Amino acid sequence: MGSGAGDLAIELVGISKSFGPVQANRDIDLAVHRGTIHGIVGENGAGKSTLMSILYGFYQADSGEIRVNGKPTRIPDSLAAIRAGIGMVHQHFMLVEPFTVLENVVLGAEDGALLRPSLAKARAELKRLEREYELDVSPDAVVGELSVGLQQRVEILKALYRECDILILDEPTGVLTPAEADHLFRILEHLKSEGKTIILITHKLREIMAVTDAVSVMRRGEMVKTLTTSETSPAEIAELMVGRRVLLRVEKAPAVPGPAMLDVEGLRLVDEQGVERLRGIGLTLRAGEILGVAGVAGNGQSELLEVLAGVRPATSGSVRLKGAPLDLSRSTNAGDRREAGIAHIPEDRHRRGLVMAFDEWENSCLGYQGEARFRGPALTLDRTAIRDHAREAIERFDIRPASCDLKTANFSGGNQQKIVIAREMERDPDVLLVGQPTRGVDIGAIEFIHRQIVALRDRGKAILLVSVELDEIRALADRIIVMFDGRISGERLAAETDERELGLLMAGIDLVEHAQTASN
Amino acid sequence: MDLETILQLAGASLRLATPLLLACLAGLYSERAGIFDIGLEGKMLAAAFAAGAVAAVTGSAWIGLLAGIAASVCLALIHGLASITLKGNQLISGVAINFLASGLTALIGQNWFGMGGQTPQLQASQRFLGISWPFVDRLASVPLLGPLYRHVISGHNLLVYGALAAVPLTWWVLYRTRFGLRLRAVGENPAAVDTAGVSVVRLRYGAVVIAGVLCGLAGAYLSTAMAAGFNREMTAGKGFIALAALIFAKWRPWPALGACLLFGALEAIGIRYQAITIPGVGVVPVQLMQALPYILTVVILAGFVGKAIPPRAGGRPYVKER
């Protein structure tokens, strides 16, 4: 790697950006050397994509400065970014699907008012680029009919056609097969050898270690540290990503595990893009225990939760609740699960847990509104009964402000979460699936929510806790499984492991390969 | 039915299809850019009124035409402001424009002319009249070619020929120019256009204004070419029929011509044959004949003619994610 400011392709100084109350980027500094592959890692929501969208002119920073090749540059829109030699391959491709490859490449980079000369020039240029970078894709193919791997090539070709010197790739391998990913990395190496600068956003540590020269770690909208890849390890990066936070302490007695409540075997999920998100998950959840699912976000935890909760169907595998098999096909839904005794506190309360425009009392019975106790005459709801019930929940779960007539959006994050938790715990489910219970929740509420979860366990219920907060997992769980790349990469008893070991497992490295006694 | 009648019908179809075709192409530009335009009707109506009123006052069909276009473009800009700049609901904006045009034309018409919402009868010199092509009479005796030349090719006004010329022109703009490529792209995936460094807002306003100009021509045609003055609600749903034709044509220019000619032909038949006797069934009432274009509209809009896939980003304002 070079040294000195003259070698910097990109320099970001003090970049901040907020969306309403959410601070997506806070005072970010970043220096990227010319002719290198620079990785940016961080969990989902760490602010990586926002930062790169600012660099590409898709968003405008609230404050801070961008320097391209040492020159302070204003990038108010994508055109300015393209002129500054920056190209970007977005996570969600920016392609016009009914258009041909050629048309997509030319769009926005035409040479004149008439198309024909532009298309002819692009066709020749594409042929050259294809030969040079093994980016073969037929120029006349309709983009919507191409595989995602080929669509990505079109995106790269678009950037190269615009003669970019700096190429940003946002989670490029999320939708690729391993072979396609390897091919992509070969292309990136080739581009680097020609002196181009590449910024690679990812949350996969394997890729970082394999192809980057330097890596910057982001966490919660802040830049934590920039490391030289050859001098660091996956464990160190994982630790920086997750962060060392003040250890939370939750008063709890040792667990007294009872009989198995939930038996999961060979659970697989292939998503709409054909990517395998769950690759054969097997676990047993017992009554009276909290099973923590740890892992860097995006390794299949969310999908596991959604399949168990009946939000999405599984591709194959079986799940038994107290010995009785559950329907995992498309014909099932979350309501059936609730009926069977599985409650679900979703990871994203805004999208899945609450209707933000509803009053509190309406959300307090959502999903259970069909129950006899909430029903009035004919097809109506018994508003009095629901509101009485809501007031009781407000009292018991200390939801503030204590008004069931307030719009849900007007509650703080912590109190919104309490509304969901009150609703789901209230019926004493046999199994409680909990996703990120304290994301965006203030300290006081975190403690309260943790105590509620432990109390439910002590009543002999089974709890599956998914959280990207390692501290939370360690504080709450009795047993911990770690997920990596759609598989369980390890299982430990909470009392017998430490942060370092879990961090390695989260990076897909199991140092202790001895068989942990699967508690069955 | 003899050849002469068929050719006369064909000519009438062409004249009746013209306002539909102009409005249909207007919708095509707008919707291809991702802005649904349910307000074709309102824009036509406003243009018809403005053209009729101004032609009557100034005595010039041409100034009337310009006034019609201006009125229509004004409404188009309101639609653009609501749906592009303010990112509002395009259907509601379109409906509002229809109501606005319907109310304002009647109100202003009554206030200015006091004729129950009509504009004064236009003299021949204040209208667009049919142009007889040379040698019509001399060719009259040539079999087939003579009547064809007289009834179908010759004898229409300028706007009819203009509308027909607009079809290949639209095709060429859409598929052979940079503007067309970007226009089609912005209706499919505005984010792709934005990240390619092209302004989504400017493109969409461009499309909406073109739609305004074409609706202006369609409206002016109604009051200064087809009729001799403006009547209340004289568009009579033609904007919606044009919309149906657009869907029928799957948002493509040449099929749009075909669909509009079909509607024009149905209308021409309905006008010419007040009662048709079908052997074994009896007399088909005149009302049914006149309702034919509207019935076909319902059939098309109900999706009986195959799946029509609209531009993917149609109807949705462009908001960057988050």
Boltz contact constraints between the chains, C-beta under 6 A:
constraints:
  - contact:
      token1: [A, 19]
      token2: [B, 322]
      max_distance: 6.0
  - contact:
      token1: [A, 78]
      token2: [B, 195]
      max_distance: 6.0
  - contact:
      token1: [A, 78]
      token2: [B, 197]
      max_distance: 6.0
  - contact:
      token1: [A, 79]
      token2: [B, 197]
      max_distance: 6.0
  - contact:
      token1: [A, 82]
      token2: [B, 197]
      max_distance: 6.0
  - contact:
      token1: [A, 94]
      token2: [B, 191]
      max_distance: 6.0
  - contact:
      token1: [A, 94]
      token2: [B, 192]
      max_distance: 6.0
  - contact:
      token1: [A, 94]
      token2: [B, 195]
      max_distance: 6.0
  - contact:
      token1: [A, 95]
      token2: [B, 192]
      max_distance: 6.0
  - contact:
      token1: [A, 96]
      token2: [B, 185]
      max_distance: 6.0
  - contact:
      token1: [A, 96]
      token2: [B, 188]
      max_distance: 6.0
  - contact:
      token1: [A, 96]
      token2: [B, 189]
      max_distance: 6.0
  - contact:
      token1: [A, 96]
      token2: [B, 192]
      max_distance: 6.0
  - contact:
      token1: [A, 107]
      token2: [B, 185]
      max_distance: 6.0
  - contact:
      token1: [A, 107]
      token2: [B, 196]
      max_distance: 6.0
  - contact:
      token1: [A, 108]
      token2: [B, 196]
      max_distance: 6.0
  - contact:
      token1: [A, 108]
      token2: [B, 197]
      max_distance: 6.0
  - contact:
      token1: [A, 108]
      token2: [B, 198]
      max_distance: 6.0
  - contact:
      token1: [A, 110]
      token2: [B, 178]
      max_distance: 6.0
  - contact:
      token1: [A, 113]
      token2: [B, 177]
      max_distance: 6.0
  - contact:
      token1: [A, 113]
      token2: [B, 178]
      max_distance: 6.0
  - contact:
      token1: [A, 114]
      token2: [B, 177]
      max_distance: 6.0
  - contact:
      token1: [A, 115]
      token2: [B, 176]
      max_distance: 6.0
  - contact:
      token1: [A, 115]
      token2: [B, 181]
      max_distance: 6.0
